[in-house]
Amino acid sequence: MTVDELEQYGLEWMDDDAVGAFLDDHAVGILGLPTDDVPYMIPLSYARDGDALYFTYLLGAESDKGALTDERRRGRFLVYDVESQFRWQSVMLTGDLSEVPESAWGDLVEHPSNSWRPSVLQSATTAGGVRVYEFAIEEQVGIRQSGLAPSFRENIEP
């Protein structure tokens, strides 16, 4: 079934304002980068500024994440929230990644941020091997279900 066919079961498209509000209310998602075989998936925290997200990478000497980002420069980012089988939201973003020069990091600090990272990663940033990437959002799609499907409600309401 397509998403359009699922609308009769209570699924709905999110408009741009709803997508933006959802992204502002969350701080973690999954970045998918293309490979020759299967997608490379990375859970990441983010900060949002308009039509861009910002990711902080902690990189080791040989980082698949860093190499793939530099080679491919294109990816998808998924942010989702599930309260129950009848209450959930999902936003899929498509865009290009570019490294933010360290000289521009100070500008990013001034923007309000919902960015979150586990404390172990916050401590590791002082040890070096850090890069910041901008994810320029080109496409965004949001869907949600915010309650029982109409046919279910009809069967249980008096």
C-alpha atoms as a printed R data frame, in Angstrom:
    type eleno elety resid chain resno       x      y      z
1   ATOM     1    CA   MET     A     1   0.000  0.000  0.000
2   ATOM     2    CA   THR     A     2   1.077  3.546 -0.635
3   ATOM     3    CA   VAL     A     3   0.894  6.347  1.909
4   ATOM     4    CA   ASP     A     4  -2.019  7.848 -0.045
5   ATOM     5    CA   GLU     A     5  -3.941  4.575  0.325
6   ATOM     6    CA   LEU     A     6  -3.213  4.537  4.057
7   ATOM     7    CA   GLU     A     7  -4.881  7.930  4.607
8   ATOM     8    CA   GLN     A     8  -8.178  6.105  5.118
9   ATOM     9    CA   TYR     A     9  -6.594  4.492  8.186
10  ATOM    10    CA   GLY     A    10  -5.652  7.793  9.802
11  ATOM    11    CA   LEU     A    11  -2.245  8.449  8.247
12  ATOM    12    CA   GLU     A    12  -1.658 12.081  7.302
13  ATOM    13    CA   TRP     A    13   0.982 14.120  5.514
14  ATOM    14    CA   MET     A    14   2.782 16.801  7.500
15  ATOM    15    CA   ASP     A    15   3.079 20.259  5.937
16  ATOM    16    CA   ASP     A    16   6.355 22.213  5.989
17  ATOM    17    CA   ASP     A    17   5.479 24.007  9.250
18  ATOM    18    CA   ALA     A    18   4.666 20.697 10.981
19  ATOM    19    CA   VAL     A    19   7.932 19.179  9.717
20  ATOM    20    CA   GLY     A    20   9.912 22.174 10.995
21  ATOM    21    CA   ALA     A    21   8.212 22.057 14.402
22  ATOM    22    CA   PHE     A    22   8.839 18.311 14.636
23  ATOM    23    CA   LEU     A    23  12.542 18.749 13.826
24  ATOM    24    CA   ASP     A    24  12.807 21.547 16.393
25  ATOM    25    CA   ASP     A    25  11.248 19.315 19.065
26  ATOM    26    CA   HIS     A    26  13.703 16.472 18.472
27  ATOM    27    CA   ALA     A    27  17.473 16.204 18.530
28  ATOM    28    CA   VAL     A    28  18.478 12.761 17.257
29  ATOM    29    CA   GLY     A    29  18.029 10.903 13.984
30  ATOM    30    CA   ILE     A    30  19.681  8.406 11.663
31  ATOM    31    CA   LEU     A    31  21.887  9.480  8.766
32  ATOM    32    CA   GLY     A    32  22.022  7.097  5.819
33  ATOM    33    CA   LEU     A    33  24.944  7.375  3.411
34  ATOM    34    CA   PRO     A    34  25.106  5.445  0.138
35  ATOM    35    CA   THR     A    35  27.676  2.699 -0.378
36  ATOM    36    CA   ASP     A    36  28.221  0.181 -3.166
37  ATOM    37    CA   ASP     A    37  26.451 -2.489 -1.121
38  ATOM    38    CA   VAL     A    38  24.099 -1.467  1.690
39  ATOM    39    CA   PRO     A    39  23.475  1.988  3.192
40  ATOM    40    CA   TYR     A    40  25.790  3.070  6.003
41  ATOM    41    CA   MET     A    41  23.562  4.136  8.908
42  ATOM    42    CA   ILE     A    42  24.694  6.466 11.697
43  ATOM    43    CA   PRO     A    43  22.688  7.673 14.705
44  ATOM    44    CA   LEU     A    44  23.473 11.367 15.144
45  ATOM    45    CA   SER     A    45  22.361 14.337 17.162
46  ATOM    46    CA   TYR     A    46  21.715 17.498 15.219
47  ATOM    47    CA   ALA     A    47  21.143 21.210 15.496
48  ATOM    48    CA   ARG     A    48  18.696 22.832 13.079
49  ATOM    49    CA   ASP     A    49  18.982 26.265 11.529
50  ATOM    50    CA   GLY     A    50  16.337 26.929  8.876
51  ATOM    51    CA   ASP     A    51  16.812 24.617  5.917
52  ATOM    52    CA   ALA     A    52  19.976 23.036  7.293
53  ATOM    53    CA   LEU     A    53  20.975 20.603  9.986
54  ATOM    54    CA   TYR     A    54  24.402 20.510 11.594
55  ATOM    55    CA   PHE     A    55  26.135 17.311 12.665
56  ATOM    56    CA   THR     A    56  29.267 16.989 14.787
57  ATOM    57    CA   TYR     A    57  31.383 13.980 13.842
58  ATOM    58    CA   LEU     A    58  33.935 12.446 16.171
59  ATOM    59    CA   LEU     A    59  36.443 10.722 13.924
60  ATOM    60    CA   GLY     A    60  39.128  8.160 14.543
61  ATOM    61    CA   ALA     A    61  42.241  7.664 12.404
62  ATOM    62    CA   GLU     A    62  40.298  5.569  9.883
63  ATOM    63    CA   SER     A    63  36.677  6.654  9.917
64  ATOM    64    CA   ASP     A    64  34.160  5.072  7.549
65  ATOM    65    CA   LYS     A    65  31.696  7.807  8.456
66  ATOM    66    CA   GLY     A    66  34.106 10.601  7.535
67  ATOM    67    CA   ALA     A    67  35.340  8.913  4.351
68  ATOM    68    CA   LEU     A    68  31.821  8.139  3.083
69  ATOM    69    CA   THR     A    69  30.594 11.644  3.842
70  ATOM    70    CA   ASP     A    70  33.530 13.178  1.970
71  ATOM    71    CA   GLU     A    71  33.166 10.780 -0.999
72  ATOM    72    CA   ARG     A    72  29.392 10.727 -1.427
73  ATOM    73    CA   ARG     A    73  28.307 14.121 -0.092
74  ATOM    74    CA   ARG     A    74  24.634 13.097 -0.328
75  ATOM    75    CA   GLY     A    75  22.430 11.337  2.164
76  ATOM    76    CA   ARG     A    76  19.120 10.901  3.877
77  ATOM    77    CA   PHE     A    77  18.278 11.693  7.471
78  ATOM    78    CA   LEU     A    78  15.399 10.089  9.357
79  ATOM    79    CA   VAL     A    79  13.882 11.498 12.534
80  ATOM    80    CA   TYR     A    80  10.992  9.629 14.121
81  ATOM    81    CA   ASP     A    81   8.977  9.401 17.290
82  ATOM    82    CA   VAL     A    82   6.690  6.537 18.315
83  ATOM    83    CA   GLU     A    83   4.309  6.847 21.257
84  ATOM    84    CA   SER     A    84   2.105  3.895 20.305
85  ATOM    85    CA   GLN     A    85   0.949  1.994 17.238
86  ATOM    86    CA   PHE     A    86  -1.642  4.745 16.653
87  ATOM    87    CA   ARG     A    87   0.481  7.770 17.585
88  ATOM    88    CA   TRP     A    88   3.731  8.258 15.714
89  ATOM    89    CA   GLN     A    89   5.556 10.691 13.414
90  ATOM    90    CA   SER     A    90   8.338 10.302 10.886
91  ATOM    91    CA   VAL     A    91  10.304 12.849  8.851
92  ATOM    92    CA   MET     A    92  12.651 11.880  6.015
93  ATOM    93    CA   LEU     A    93  15.091 14.497  4.730
94  ATOM    94    CA   THR     A    94  17.253 14.302  1.618
95  ATOM    95    CA   GLY     A    95  20.199 16.612  1.101
96  ATOM    96    CA   ASP     A    96  23.859 17.306  0.540
97  ATOM    97    CA   LEU     A    97  26.585 17.325  3.180
98  ATOM    98    CA   SER     A    98  29.466 19.763  3.273
99  ATOM    99    CA   GLU     A    99  32.160 20.245  5.860
100 ATOM   100    CA   VAL     A   100  31.973 23.468  7.849
101 ATOM   101    CA   PRO     A   101  35.434 25.033  8.194
102 ATOM   102    CA   GLU     A   102  36.616 25.307 11.786
103 ATOM   103    CA   SER     A   103  36.879 29.073 11.337
104 ATOM   104    CA   ALA     A   104  33.048 29.176 10.958
105 ATOM   105    CA   TRP     A   105  32.229 27.054 14.030
106 ATOM   106    CA   GLY     A   106  31.871 30.149 16.210
107 ATOM   107    CA   ASP     A   107  28.945 31.331 14.074
108 ATOM   108    CA   LEU     A   108  27.159 28.037 14.700
109 ATOM   109    CA   VAL     A   109  27.435 28.387 18.472
110 ATOM   110    CA   GLU     A   110  25.384 31.596 18.331
111 ATOM   111    CA   HIS     A   111  22.351 29.831 16.873
112 ATOM   112    CA   PRO     A   112  19.857 28.338 19.307
113 ATOM   113    CA   SER     A   113  20.246 24.595 19.261
114 ATOM   114    CA   ASN     A   114  18.295 21.541 20.282
115 ATOM   115    CA   SER     A   115  21.432 19.491 19.780
116 ATOM   116    CA   TRP     A   116  21.966 16.651 22.201
117 ATOM   117    CA   ARG     A   117  24.871 14.244 22.623
118 ATOM   118    CA   PRO     A   118  25.649 11.555 25.155
119 ATOM   119    CA   SER     A   119  28.050 12.902 27.794
120 ATOM   120    CA   VAL     A   120  30.799 10.502 26.708
121 ATOM   121    CA   LEU     A   121  30.792 12.132 23.256
122 ATOM   122    CA   GLN     A   122  30.781 15.636 24.727
123 ATOM   123    CA   SER     A   123  33.931 14.745 26.677
124 ATOM   124    CA   ALA     A   124  35.588 13.237 23.605
125 ATOM   125    CA   THR     A   125  35.248 16.427 21.539
126 ATOM   126    CA   THR     A   126  38.092 18.025 23.476
127 ATOM   127    CA   ALA     A   127  40.464 15.238 22.357
128 ATOM   128    CA   GLY     A   128  40.405 16.275 18.666
129 ATOM   129    CA   GLY     A   129  39.243 14.423 15.567
130 ATOM   130    CA   VAL     A   130  36.131 16.593 15.315
131 ATOM   131    CA   ARG     A   131  34.437 17.803 12.145
132 ATOM   132    CA   VAL     A   132  31.187 19.688 11.697
133 ATOM   133    CA   TYR     A   133  29.021 19.050  8.645
134 ATOM   134    CA   GLU     A   134  26.123 21.004  7.258
135 ATOM   135    CA   PHE     A   135  23.256 18.955  5.819
136 ATOM   136    CA   ALA     A   136  21.462 21.216  3.333
137 ATOM   137    CA   ILE     A   137  17.862 19.991  3.182
138 ATOM   138    CA   GLU     A   138  16.648 19.670 -0.392
139 ATOM   139    CA   GLU     A   139  13.585 17.488  0.133
140 ATOM   140    CA   GLN     A   140  11.495 16.749  3.197
141 ATOM   141    CA   VAL     A   141   8.584 14.427  3.730
142 ATOM   142    CA   GLY     A   142   6.703 14.002  6.972
143 ATOM   143    CA   ILE     A   143   3.921 11.585  7.842
144 ATOM   144    CA   ARG     A   144   2.107 10.877 11.070
145 ATOM   145    CA   GLN     A   145  -0.746  9.065 12.648
146 ATOM   146    CA   SER     A   146  -2.296 10.897 15.556
147 ATOM   147    CA   GLY     A   147  -4.950  8.498 16.784
148 ATOM   148    CA   LEU     A   148  -7.191  5.639 15.923
149 ATOM   149    CA   ALA     A   149  -8.164  5.209 12.306
150 ATOM   150    CA   PRO     A   150 -11.660  6.542 11.511
151 ATOM   151    CA   SER     A   151 -12.993  3.013 10.941
152 ATOM   152    CA   PHE     A   152 -11.736  1.921 14.383
153 ATOM   153    CA   ARG     A   153 -13.280  4.968 16.085
154 ATOM   154    CA   GLU     A   154 -16.657  4.210 14.484
155 ATOM   155    CA   ASN     A   155 -16.583  0.678 15.892
156 ATOM   156    CA   ILE     A   156 -15.826  1.704 19.487
157 ATOM   157    CA   GLU     A   157 -17.776  4.965 19.874
158 ATOM   158    CA   PRO     A   158 -21.327  4.693 21.274
